[in-house]
Amino acid sequence: MVLVHGFTGSKENWLPLMAELGDGFHVLAPDLAGWNESSRVEGGDYGVVAQAARLEAWLDTLGARPVVLVGHSMGGHIGGLLAVRRPDLAPRLVLMSAAGVEFSENDFARLVLQGGNPFQVTSREELKRQLDLVFSDPPWVPWPVDAAMVRRRAADAGFESDVLDRVGRGPEAFALQAQLGRIEQPTLLLWCRGDQVIDVSAADIMAAGLPDSRKVVLEGCGHMPLMEEPRRVAAALRAFIAE
């Protein structure tokens, strides 16, 4: 199982879900190029199309093929594009709170389209605002961890803005939508009803365009079901794979 994180995310986002999956799977969760501990090249292309090509090349080095490719948020957009390019690398696809299609406009989308970054973190107050945005029940982050997170995110502010220009309001914002009909492999759409980032209406749009999909909508969580509801997400993944 390969797990692909989203915008401003990291491989560590998947740890709660990994714990719930137990030893039944060989799980791989990379940091996408440019994010967290992966390298970043000045002037490099970190849009979803380029990232899908990098993910394809990385998976080809592994030898073994994944049983299921799981992408969250921007990672879902990347995973969907990869599933079109190389169906053999995503024989089963999970799009979790995934970007890449138009959805019912919410406050998050309006701010992005106006040129803002709702995920911007340059202060403790903005960190709290982002946590309130992506979690229905935001975790407590103690000092000095919060201060370290703010320093890291503030240093990445320019990079985040450049990526958002490309994937949030640029030519790649809805790159997946026109490709949905080419994803013939079984696809699970997994959302939280309370997602304030990628509205749950995106799941309906994807379901209408995908030839073979099923949808699971969880209650009581936001944009991060992998962290807020890892047990229910793990159960949905197991059921999907067994099916």
N, C-alpha and C positions, 0 to 999 in steps of 0.2 A: 504494500500500500504506500503510495506517494502522496504527501500532504504539502500543499503549496499555499503559503501565507499571502496576506493582502497588503494594501498600501499602508506604510509605516509599520508593518508587522515584522515578525521574525519567526524562526523555527520554534522558539520557546513558547509561542502562543499555543502550540499543539500539545504541550506536556500534559495538561489535564485529560485530554482525549486519549493520549497514548496510555496513560495509567489505566483508563477504563477498558481499553482494547486488550490489555493483558499480554500474554505470550502467544496468542493465537495468530499473530501477524508479524511479518518482518516489515517494520515501518521506517520509512525514510522521509525526513523533513528538512529540505535545504533552506538556507538563506538565499533568496533570489539575488542575482547580481546587483550590486550597488547598495544593498540593504544589510543592516546589522553587521555581521562578521565577513560578508563577502566583499570582494574588492570592487572599487569604483574607479572608473577611468574618466578623466576630465574630458568633457564634450561627448561622452558616450551616449548611446541610445538606450534608454531604459523604459521605453514604451512597451505595451503589451505584445506587439508583434515581434519585436526583437527578443523579448523575454521568452516567448513561446519557442523561438528558434534555439535559444540557449538551453532551455529546459529539454528540448528534444535531443540536442547534442549530448547533454549530461546523461540522460536516460540511456542513450545508445552506448555509453561507456560502461554501463553496469552489467551488461550481458543478460541478466534475467529481466523479464518483462513484468511490469506491475499488473496485478489483478484488478486494481481500481485506482484511479487518479482522483484525488479530492482537492478542489480549489476553493479557497475562501475569498470573497470580496474581489479585489483585483486579481487574486490568484485563481479565482473561478473564471474570470475573463481569459486569463492566460491559458488555463487548462482547457477551456472550450476551443480556443484557437488551435491548440496542440492536437486535440481530438479530431479536428478537421484535417490537419496536416498529416497526422500519423495515427490512424485508428488502432494500430497494433500496440501503441504505447498507452492507450486509454481504452481497453476493451470494455470497462465499465467506468462511467464518469459520474462524479458527484459535484454539483454546483451548489455551493453553500453561501447564501447571502451574496450571490455573485453579481458582479458588474458586467457591463457589456451590452445592455439593452436599455431602451427608454422605459421609464416607469412613471407612475403618478407622481407629479412634482411635489417634493416636500421642502422643508426649510433648508436641509442640507444641499439638495440639488440646486435650489435657487441661489444660495451663496456661492457654490462652485461656478455656476454659469455667470455670475456677476464678477468673477475673477478672484474670489476669496478662497482661503483654505480653512475649512471648518476644523481640520485636524491640527492646525498650527499650535505648537507648544513652545513658548518662549518664557513662560512663567508658571508658578505653581497654580495660579488661578486658571490659566489656559489648560494645564494638565487636568485639573478637576473638571473643566468644561468638556474636554474630550472624553474622559471616563463616563461622564453623565450622558454623553451622546451615544456611546457604543454599548454601554451596559444598562440593563434595566435596574440592576442592583449593583452599583459601582463598588469595586473592592477598595478597601482602605490601603493606602500606600504610605508607609511610615517614613519619617525623616531618618537618615539622609538619603534613602532610596529615591524619594520623590525629587530631591535636589539633583541627584545624579541623572535621573531620567530627563529632567528639564534641560540640563546642560547638553546632553546628547542630542535631544530633539532640536534645541536651539541651533546647534552646530549644523544640523541637517536641514534647516529651514529652507535654504536656497534650493537644495536638491529636491526636497519634497514639492516645492512650488513648481519647479521645472517639470517634474514627472506629472503633476496634476494638470499642468497646461496641456500635456499630450494625451493623457488617458481620461481626464475628467471633462474637458471642454474643447479638445482638439479633434483632429481627424480620426483618432482611434477610439473615441469615447464609446461608440456603439459598433465597434468592428465585429463583434460576435453576432449581432442581431441578424445580419444578412446571411450568415453562415449556418444558422441553426438547422435548416433543412438538410444539411450535409452531414450532421452528426447522427449516424444511424445506430450507434451502439446504445445499450440501455443507459439511461441517465436518471439519477436521483436529484430532485430539486429540494433542498432542505433550507428552510427559512424559520425565522422567529416572527410571530405576528407583530411584535413591538419594535421591529427594526426601523430606526430613525435615519439610517444612512441609505441603504438600498431597500426601498419600500417593497413590501411583500407582493405588490402588483407585478413586479419584475418576474416573479415565479410564474404567474399566469401567462405573461407574454412569452416566456421561454417554453412553457408547456404547449402553447399554441403552435410554436414553430418547430418543436422537436418531434421527430417521427416516433420515438419510443421513450417516454418519460413517465415518471411517477413523482408525486409531490408529497412532502411531509412538512407541515407547518406546526411549529411548537409554540405553546403559550408561555407567557411569563418570562420572556427573555428578549434581548435586543439584537444588536449586530454581531455579537460574539457567542453564538451557541456552542462553539467548540470549547469555550472557557466557562460559560454560565451553565450549560446543560450537557456536560461531557457524557454522562451516563445515558441520557436519552439519545444523544447523537450516536454514540457507540452502538446502541440497540438498533437504531435505524440503519446504520451501515451494515451491521451483521445481517439484518433481515434482507437488505438489498442484495448483498453478495449471495446469500443462501438462495434467494429467488432466481 
